[in-house]
Amino acid sequence: MSHETHRNRENDGHRTVLRRTDDTVILYAWSGRVVTPYWMDLAVAGMALRPGTVLDGEAVIWRDDRLEFGAA
């Protein structure tokens, strides 16, 4: 389990869980809300993963050769 909790949220990205199913990719926010429509580029890239794969991390936006924290 991640060190991040409801009381200890990091402000450098969006906590995201990517789940690759047999048919698709679903992305969840730390709250459990489905956020796939907001991160379609990650969903498309996730289709290259094997079904059953789950990734937990920070989703960030890279723009103009730097991280763009206020964009999402």
PLY file of the C-alpha trace (Angstrom):
ply
format ascii 1.0
element vertex 72
property float x
property float y
property float z
element edge 71
property int vertex1
property int vertex2
end_header
0.00 0.00 0.00
1.21 3.49 -0.79
2.37 5.92 1.87
-0.25 8.37 0.62
-3.48 8.59 2.61
-6.49 10.88 2.68
-4.69 13.03 5.26
-1.35 12.88 3.46
-2.09 13.71 -0.18
0.79 14.65 -2.41
0.36 17.73 -4.58
2.83 16.84 -7.31
0.53 14.70 -9.43
-2.71 12.80 -9.49
-2.70 9.51 -7.62
-3.88 7.05 -10.23
-4.36 3.30 -10.41
-4.29 1.76 -13.89
-5.98 -1.63 -14.25
-5.57 -3.62 -17.48
-8.51 -5.98 -18.00
-8.95 -8.54 -20.77
-10.73 -5.95 -22.93
-9.70 -2.48 -21.83
-7.84 -0.22 -19.39
-9.55 1.50 -16.47
-7.94 4.34 -14.52
-9.06 5.24 -11.00
-8.41 8.28 -8.82
-7.30 7.69 -5.23
-10.95 8.17 -4.24
-11.99 5.21 -6.42
-13.64 7.40 -9.06
-13.11 6.27 -12.66
-10.94 8.88 -14.42
-10.19 7.08 -17.68
-11.77 9.80 -19.88
-9.36 12.38 -18.42
-6.23 10.28 -19.02
-6.95 8.61 -22.37
-3.29 8.81 -23.39
-2.43 6.62 -20.39
-5.31 4.26 -21.17
-4.13 3.84 -24.76
-0.55 3.19 -23.61
-1.84 0.76 -20.99
-3.35 -1.44 -23.70
0.21 -2.65 -24.37
0.31 -4.22 -20.89
-0.71 -7.80 -20.19
-4.28 -8.30 -18.94
-4.31 -8.46 -15.16
-1.62 -5.80 -14.75
-2.26 -3.12 -12.12
-0.09 -0.01 -11.79
-0.30 2.47 -8.91
1.41 5.82 -9.22
1.27 9.53 -9.86
-0.11 10.73 -13.19
1.44 14.00 -14.30
1.26 16.21 -17.37
4.48 16.89 -19.28
4.29 20.10 -21.31
7.01 22.28 -22.82
9.78 20.06 -21.40
8.55 20.35 -17.82
5.88 19.07 -15.46
2.67 21.07 -15.60
1.03 20.73 -12.19
-1.83 23.16 -12.77
-2.99 21.70 -16.09
-5.16 18.85 -14.87
0 1
1 2
2 3
3 4
4 5
5 6
6 7
7 8
8 9
9 10
10 11
11 12
12 13
13 14
14 15
15 16
16 17
17 18
18 19
19 20
20 21
21 22
22 23
23 24
24 25
25 26
26 27
27 28
28 29
29 30
30 31
31 32
32 33
33 34
34 35
35 36
36 37
37 38
38 39
39 40
40 41
41 42
42 43
43 44
44 45
45 46
46 47
47 48
48 49
49 50
50 51
51 52
52 53
53 54
54 55
55 56
56 57
57 58
58 59
59 60
60 61
61 62
62 63
63 64
64 65
65 66
66 67
67 68
68 69
69 70
70 71
